[in-house]
Amino acid sequence: MISTQAATCGSVVSKRASAQLLKTFNGLNTTNIGFRPTFIVARQLQSIPAGRQHFSSTSSSSSITEFFPKKETEKVRRTEAAWPHPVYTPEQMAAVTVAHREAKSYSDKVALLAVKVLRFGLDVATGYKHDKAVKLNKSDPAAATMKYSMNEQKYMIRNVFLESVAGVPGMVAGMLRHLHSMRRMKRDNGWIETLLEESYNERMHLLVFLKMTEPGLFMRLMVLGAQGVWFNALFFAYLISPRTAHRFVGYLEEEAVITYTRQIDDIDAGRLPKWEKMEAPEIAIDYWKMPEGHRTMRDLLLYIRADESKHREVNHTFGNLNQKEDPNPYASEYKNHEKPHPTKDLTHMRPTGWERNDVI
């Protein structure tokens, strides 16, 4: 998902500091700026040249460094996930595609414009120029790598930052609907749990990536600032127009699907050699119930992309419903079980969301 990082930078730091930040994210800074490196990367990431190092690395290995190991207690053996994840089949995950819902109403256009602005700002900050890199790679691979390409290091920075704020929308919406239900003394019709589960799922994405990288002080400060702006912006947006907020998140998730699809394509094209045989951490294997033989970094990205595609569908569907009266289609039992209907898994996928007439 896209964050409000660009807006935060514009209001907090000077032009000189912004330029320094862009250099840091792109790995081009050659001076000591006084911060510790943005991340301490896992064993899989190779060292980068002196003077350009913003990741501390160790020798290449297929094992995962435990950056936050489990704390053993005298009596507790393990803590299961609060929301068990539905099982995805390889065929279902492979069927996930990039999709876009056309903006029809005025609120849709406002939501889409906001997403485009945020996407542009974050792309500039993280040096995300995928299309240009692929185009130049055909004629001059070396120049494309030096100038534009997204390597494992840059992708990991982007993934951790995005997932650190991705869990905010579901939590904000779930919290406000929870308070609204109590204040009105009426049922919520099943929306709250799905929204909180979405937030929980996004946090699991972050925890998985954190098994491979450890944020430094600078990144933690960036996340802190982004979360503060992000939470409050969504809080007021949801109070004003829940429908627009859900459409906004739907468009954000469209971008998330694009981002993870490009990472998968880059692995397949050999542009991310360090990720080709990297193993998924144990927390991911347990959460998604990843089968033997399907536990690589590529498989992990397939699961995460599938989750983002489901969030895309859910929020576009919520944006089509009556926000006060309609039941949650993803927590409802249907009269006709043979007719396709919304589900928590990938059984019946509708990338652009279910229309109200199809489910109510």
Phi, psi and omega in degrees: 000160184267146181248177177264030183301319183299317180295322181296315181297321184296327185265344188254320186250161179281172179298321181295318179293324178297316179299320179297321180297316180298319179297321181296313181296326184273001178071028184250358184286133181243009180242163180272114184265000174093356178258155170288162180305149182302320181221159165248109193276157181292176185297337184290336185272129182281160179293149177249162188302150178300143181090347179236009189275117174240007172231136171267128188234159172241184183296152183294138179201158180269357181273161181256130176283131181278093181283336171223079183298154179295143178266117180285139175237168185291325187245325185278129179270312179200161179242117181285158177296140181296322177241101177303137183279137176296152181277128175258142174268155178304323180294319179295318181291324179292337182278352179293131182231160172289133182213157180220132176269125180296138177282116184258310183268172178298319180294325177298317182292323177296315180297317181293320179298318179298320179295318180297320179295314181294320179297316180299314181298316181289324178298318178296316183294327184256006178066032184274094182233060188300311184299317179294323180295315180297319181294313181289332182298332181293327182257326183213084184302320182296315180293323179296319180295316182291323190265318191237330198298149173264112177267183182301322182296312181293320179298321182292321176301312182297315183297315181295317181296315182295316182289339179289340177247353184292334181278000182286312185304313180296322179293317179297312181296317179296319179296313182294322178290327176297312179293323180296320179297317180290322182292320180276348183057046178225160177292155177265351180064032169087005183286321190303311185297318180297320180293318179290324177295324176298316179296319179298317180297318178295323178294326177295323175302315180297314181299324178295313179295328180289345173288344182251342180217153177238116181297141174271183184299318183298313179295321178299321177293321178296317179295319179300313179294317181296318179297320180298313179292315184299312182298312183291322178297315179291326179301309181288324178297319182288328176294321183284311184208092179303323181298315179295322179297317179293322178295320178301313180294324176301317178291324176299317181291331173301318179292324178297319178298319178298314182299312182288329175297319179293324177294319178296316179297322179293324175296314181297327181275359178082014181275352179232068187298331181289341180264351187299321181242011179293138181270146176288145179291162184300323181299325178287318179300317180290318186290314182267358183055050183292125183285161176303140179086355180226057185228030179271175177298322178297317178298319178301315179295328176295318178294315181294318178299320178298319177298315181296325178294326177290320176298322176301311180295314183299312184289326174294323177294314178301325179292344180267352189260166170287116189293338184258329191247330186287141176286160178287114182298338183270359178232022185248154173260132186259148182291320180254101184287340183280338179278134179305139180207165181300140178223165179284337179263203184255023184299309179237099185267135173229089186307325182262012177093159177270134176286154184301321182295339181278339189235344183252000000 
